[in-house]
Amino acid sequence: MRRVVLPEIGTFEAWRDEARALLGAGVPPEEVLWHRGAAEADLFAEALPPVRGGAVTVPKGFVDLARLVVWHRDPERFARLYGLLWALGHSRGLLEDRGDPRIDRLRRMAKEVSRDRHKMTAFVRFREIGDPAATRRRFAAWFEPSHYILELTAPFFAKRFGDMDWSIFTPDLTAHFDGFEIRFAPPEARPELPDDAAEELWRTYFRNIFNPARLKIGAMQAEMPKKYWRNLPEAPLIPELIAEAQSRAQAMGEAAPSLPPIRAERITERLRAPEAPAPVGDRDALLSGLAGCRRCPLWQNATQPVAGEGPLDAPLMIVGEQPGDQEDLAGRPFVGPAGQLFDTVAARAGLKRDRAYVTNAVKHFKFAPRGKRRLHQSPNSGEIAHCRWWLDMERQLVRPKLIVAMGASAAESLTGDSRRIGTRRGALEHAPDGTPVMVTWHPSYLLRLPEGARSAAEAAFEADLRRAAALVAQGEGAADTKGA
């Protein structure tokens, strides 16, 4: 039986070198006894000369696992790691087997060490022990970790507190930092650390940020176990704060204002009131108001607002999504590729554009710049809601008998429903005031379809426009007959 004694400082490197040599020499796990620091003699073990083995390669995941597990307090940790290392030589994929009890145990040990490191970085409290007037101030702290993590965690403090000299004392090891390097030394008795004037300020702060209404004792102790309390300056306050929590939470509730301030009430009333558009006497008033629209941020990047166009006595209103790049530059709706496709299909369907009022649900072009290009972006629900003000004004001016909503944005603006157009197209729905609304595709959607699918969708779009033209013609015919 071979006995391996590892040093208390540099334990990981020492274990790695010993394990590499033993594995290379073919020494099985059952023939090795591992110890850290001074070890009692074992009747069945002897200190044999160091072995020399060949080159050994292991998965990186094992090295990362071992870097944590070697600092665990389990006395069998080195044997467990070497046993897994030996098994990996026969099954390289073993490390990924989460069901293997050896892997599960080592991963849980690594997690416990990581958690202990986190607690140390959170609960170490330094106190000043040097001359405050010195060029470099000196501090010290006492901490009692659950595992041998000081050597593993000390670099964190050197990086975070590099502008001061410090020492951290633990029952297992001591670390000293002088601004250049970390030096480890054997453990010392717990030092008598002086009171720190800043701790009273910290206790005042802690007392004031403690929220009794959100107190959960179980969760608090899970994050800050009682074993750390005796070394925390704020810990003496905790029992008192817990005892007072219920009465303080009740007092906070009683002190809360029962009525909102007047300014809040006025804002609430304004937000609650429906934003009905003011009466519009003519198109010029509409254009003048739209030119100064600042209801949403889209005006900031657009060239100009694009109002609808067409006869104000049109029985049919066509509503699209928003101006595109060419519409934004020209100041007119549906003059780009989508508008040209609409004109073509509408002509085939017998729908006369010069007898329809054509507009958009959103009046400013929303886009994302890409070099010299401006890529279309769909308006969101907030932008559609803000722009509904202007669409309602146009509807007041035109008072159409039928509205064709092309695309989801137009459908949402007119009906409040943005569900998939494919399940709704061709059907008659209604605006809040009862005006019939026919939902159909937007021409830009057709332009994005592959050639095979586009012909069928375009035929359906044409059928919808044909039906809209027929409904308008029927309505006009009925009105003429009634007038005669």
ChimeraX attribute file (.defattr): number of C-alpha atoms within 10 A of each C-alpha:
attribute: neighborCount
match mode: 1-to-1
recipient: residues
	/A:1	14
	/A:2	17
	/A:3	18
	/A:4	20
	/A:5	17
	/A:6	20
	/A:7	15
	/A:8	19
	/A:9	16
	/A:10	12
	/A:11	17
	/A:12	20
	/A:13	14
	/A:14	15
	/A:15	22
	/A:16	17
	/A:17	11
	/A:18	20
	/A:19	24
	/A:20	22
	/A:21	19
	/A:22	21
	/A:23	22
	/A:24	16
	/A:25	14
	/A:26	13
	/A:27	16
	/A:28	13
	/A:29	20
	/A:30	11
	/A:31	10
	/A:32	18
	/A:33	19
	/A:34	18
	/A:35	19
	/A:36	16
	/A:37	12
	/A:38	10
	/A:39	12
	/A:40	7
	/A:41	10
	/A:42	11
	/A:43	7
	/A:44	9
	/A:45	14
	/A:46	14
	/A:47	13
	/A:48	10
	/A:49	7
	/A:50	11
	/A:51	14
	/A:52	13
	/A:53	16
	/A:54	11
	/A:55	10
	/A:56	11
	/A:57	8
	/A:58	12
	/A:59	12
	/A:60	9
	/A:61	10
	/A:62	14
	/A:63	14
	/A:64	11
	/A:65	18
	/A:66	22
	/A:67	15
	/A:68	21
	/A:69	27
	/A:70	27
	/A:71	22
	/A:72	22
	/A:73	14
	/A:74	12
	/A:75	12
	/A:76	13
	/A:77	20
	/A:78	25
	/A:79	17
	/A:80	19
	/A:81	23
	/A:82	24
	/A:83	16
	/A:84	19
	/A:85	24
	/A:86	18
	/A:87	15
	/A:88	16
	/A:89	14
	/A:90	9
	/A:91	11
	/A:92	12
	/A:93	10
	/A:94	17
	/A:95	19
	/A:96	10
	/A:97	11
	/A:98	12
	/A:99	9
	/A:100	11
	/A:101	10
	/A:102	16
	/A:103	19
	/A:104	14
	/A:105	14
	/A:106	20
	/A:107	17
	/A:108	12
	/A:109	21
	/A:110	21
	/A:111	16
	/A:112	17
	/A:113	24
	/A:114	20
	/A:115	12
	/A:116	19
	/A:117	22
	/A:118	12
	/A:119	17
	/A:120	20
	/A:121	13
	/A:122	11
	/A:123	14
	/A:124	18
	/A:125	17
	/A:126	19
	/A:127	20
	/A:128	19
	/A:129	18
	/A:130	14
	/A:131	11
	/A:132	11
	/A:133	7
	/A:134	8
	/A:135	8
	/A:136	14
	/A:137	15
	/A:138	20
	/A:139	20
	/A:140	21
	/A:141	20
	/A:142	21
	/A:143	20
	/A:144	17
	/A:145	18
	/A:146	16
	/A:147	18
	/A:148	22
	/A:149	23
	/A:150	23
	/A:151	18
	/A:152	16
	/A:153	16
	/A:154	22
	/A:155	15
	/A:156	12
	/A:157	16
	/A:158	20
	/A:159	10
	/A:160	9
	/A:161	13
	/A:162	16
	/A:163	13
	/A:164	15
	/A:165	19
	/A:166	25
	/A:167	23
	/A:168	21
	/A:169	22
	/A:170	21
	/A:171	15
	/A:172	16
	/A:173	18
	/A:174	19
	/A:175	19
	/A:176	18
	/A:177	22
	/A:178	16
	/A:179	15
	/A:180	9
	/A:181	11
	/A:182	16
	/A:183	13
	/A:184	19
	/A:185	13
	/A:186	13
	/A:187	13
	/A:188	12
	/A:189	9
	/A:190	12
	/A:191	10
	/A:192	9
	/A:193	14
	/A:194	10
	/A:195	12
	/A:196	13
	/A:197	10
	/A:198	10
	/A:199	16
	/A:200	13
	/A:201	10
	/A:202	13
	/A:203	16
	/A:204	12
	/A:205	12
	/A:206	15
	/A:207	13
	/A:208	9
	/A:209	9
	/A:210	14
	/A:211	14
	/A:212	18
	/A:213	14
	/A:214	9
	/A:215	15
	/A:216	10
	/A:217	9
	/A:218	10
	/A:219	10
	/A:220	11
	/A:221	12
	/A:222	9
	/A:223	10
	/A:224	15
	/A:225	12
	/A:226	11
	/A:227	11
	/A:228	16
	/A:229	15
	/A:230	11
	/A:231	16
	/A:232	14
	/A:233	15
	/A:234	17
	/A:235	16
	/A:236	13
	/A:237	13
	/A:238	14
	/A:239	10
	/A:240	10
	/A:241	16
	/A:242	15
	/A:243	11
	/A:244	12
	/A:245	18
	/A:246	14
	/A:247	12
	/A:248	16
	/A:249	16
	/A:250	12
	/A:251	11
	/A:252	13
	/A:253	12
	/A:254	10
	/A:255	9
	/A:256	8
	/A:257	8
	/A:258	8
	/A:259	8
	/A:260	10
	/A:261	9
	/A:262	9
	/A:263	9
	/A:264	11
	/A:265	12
	/A:266	12
	/A:267	10
	/A:268	12
	/A:269	11
	/A:270	11
	/A:271	10
	/A:272	9
	/A:273	8
	/A:274	8
	/A:275	11
	/A:276	10
	/A:277	14
	/A:278	10
	/A:279	11
	/A:280	14
	/A:281	11
	/A:282	12
	/A:283	17
	/A:284	10
	/A:285	12
	/A:286	17
	/A:287	16
	/A:288	10
	/A:289	12
	/A:290	20
	/A:291	14
	/A:292	11
	/A:293	17
	/A:294	11
	/A:295	13
	/A:296	14
	/A:297	12
	/A:298	18
	/A:299	18
	/A:300	11
	/A:301	12
	/A:302	18
	/A:303	15
	/A:304	21
	/A:305	24
	/A:306	26
	/A:307	24
	/A:308	24
	/A:309	17
	/A:310	17
	/A:311	17
	/A:312	19
	/A:313	14
	/A:314	20
	/A:315	20
	/A:316	27
	/A:317	28
	/A:318	22
	/A:319	28
	/A:320	27
	/A:321	25
	/A:322	27
	/A:323	30
	/A:324	27
	/A:325	19
	/A:326	15
	/A:327	21
	/A:328	22
	/A:329	15
	/A:330	16
	/A:331	18
	/A:332	20
	/A:333	23
	/A:334	25
	/A:335	19
	/A:336	18
	/A:337	14
	/A:338	17
	/A:339	17
	/A:340	13
	/A:341	18
	/A:342	22
	/A:343	18
	/A:344	11
	/A:345	19
	/A:346	20
	/A:347	15
	/A:348	14
	/A:349	20
	/A:350	15
	/A:351	22
	/A:352	13
	/A:353	18
	/A:354	11
	/A:355	15
	/A:356	22
	/A:357	23
	/A:358	23
	/A:359	25
	/A:360	26
	/A:361	34
	/A:362	31
	/A:363	29
	/A:364	30
	/A:365	27
	/A:366	25
	/A:367	18
	/A:368	11
	/A:369	9
	/A:370	8
	/A:371	7
	/A:372	6
	/A:373	10
	/A:374	14
	/A:375	13
	/A:376	15
	/A:377	12
	/A:378	15
	/A:379	19
	/A:380	11
	/A:381	14
	/A:382	10
	/A:383	21
	/A:384	24
	/A:385	17
	/A:386	17
	/A:387	21
	/A:388	23
	/A:389	19
	/A:390	22
	/A:391	24
	/A:392	18
	/A:393	20
	/A:394	24
	/A:395	15
	/A:396	16
	/A:397	19
	/A:398	20
	/A:399	18
	/A:400	21
	/A:401	17
	/A:402	22
	/A:403	28
	/A:404	25
	/A:405	29
	/A:406	25
	/A:407	24
	/A:408	23
	/A:409	27
	/A:410	29
	/A:411	28
	/A:412	20
	/A:413	27
	/A:414	28
	/A:415	19
	/A:416	16
	/A:417	13
	/A:418	15
	/A:419	12
	/A:420	11
	/A:421	18
	/A:422	13
	/A:423	10
	/A:424	15
	/A:425	19
	/A:426	21
	/A:427	12
	/A:428	16
	/A:429	19
	/A:430	16
	/A:431	15
	/A:432	10
	/A:433	8
	/A:434	9
	/A:435	18
	/A:436	19
	/A:437	24
	/A:438	23
	/A:439	28
	/A:440	27
	/A:441	24
	/A:442	22
	/A:443	23
	/A:444	19
	/A:445	14
	/A:446	19
	/A:447	14
	/A:448	10
	/A:449	13
	/A:450	9
	/A:451	10
	/A:452	8
	/A:453	11
	/A:454	15
	/A:455	13
	/A:456	12
	/A:457	17
	/A:458	20
	/A:459	13
	/A:460	16
	/A:461	24
	/A:462	23
	/A:463	18
	/A:464	22
	/A:465	24
	/A:466	18
	/A:467	17
	/A:468	23
	/A:469	21
	/A:470	15
	/A:471	15
	/A:472	19
	/A:473	15
	/A:474	12
	/A:475	14
	/A:476	14
	/A:477	12
	/A:478	12
	/A:479	11
	/A:480	10
	/A:481	8
	/A:482	8
	/A:483	7
	/A:484	6
